[in-house]
């Protein structure tokens, strides 16, 4: 994300919870089309913390529709600690989950990062000083 910014790309970094809150507010204020237009203009969107909070049916559908705007057209990075097989726990709908995974993974690069948390590593380093 930082490298993309330094190269002049328009980047949005957000948590999934924050994004969904903004989508809900825009939906209730009838300004969702404006938000969608802005969202589509970013060259890269990074959605962090996917899987920490589950969604109700309306939230799942709003997030699905929003992320689908970029599918196959613009770059999106999703960070999660859950495998795709567990995404249904978040969305609560197997059909919607399968459709979102299909859109997000089409022509995607999947990176599985294992190892110690960088936050935990930094904390341990600070405590050893």
MODAZI-V877130 format. One record per pair of residues at least 6 apart in sequence whose C-alpha atoms are under 7 Angstrom apart, sorted by the first residue. I is the first residue (numbers start at 0). J is the second residue. If there is no record, write none. Layout:
BEGIN
i=I j=J
i=I j=J
END
This chain:
BEGIN
i=0 j=10
i=4 j=10
i=8 j=42
i=9 j=41
i=9 j=42
i=9 j=43
i=10 j=41
i=10 j=42
i=10 j=43
i=10 j=44
i=11 j=41
i=11 j=43
i=11 j=44
i=11 j=45
i=12 j=44
i=12 j=45
i=12 j=46
i=13 j=45
i=13 j=46
i=13 j=47
i=14 j=46
i=14 j=47
i=14 j=48
i=15 j=46
i=15 j=47
i=15 j=48
i=15 j=49
i=19 j=58
i=19 j=62
i=22 j=31
i=25 j=31
i=25 j=34
i=35 j=65
i=39 j=68
i=39 j=69
i=42 j=73
i=42 j=74
i=43 j=73
i=43 j=74
i=43 j=75
i=44 j=74
i=44 j=75
i=44 j=76
i=45 j=75
i=45 j=76
i=45 j=77
i=46 j=76
i=46 j=77
i=46 j=78
i=47 j=77
i=47 j=78
i=48 j=78
i=48 j=79
i=49 j=77
i=49 j=78
i=49 j=79
i=50 j=79
i=50 j=80
i=50 j=81
i=50 j=89
i=52 j=89
i=53 j=89
i=53 j=90
i=54 j=89
i=54 j=90
i=59 j=90
i=63 j=99
i=67 j=102
i=70 j=102
i=70 j=103
i=86 j=96
i=87 j=93
i=87 j=96
i=90 j=96
END
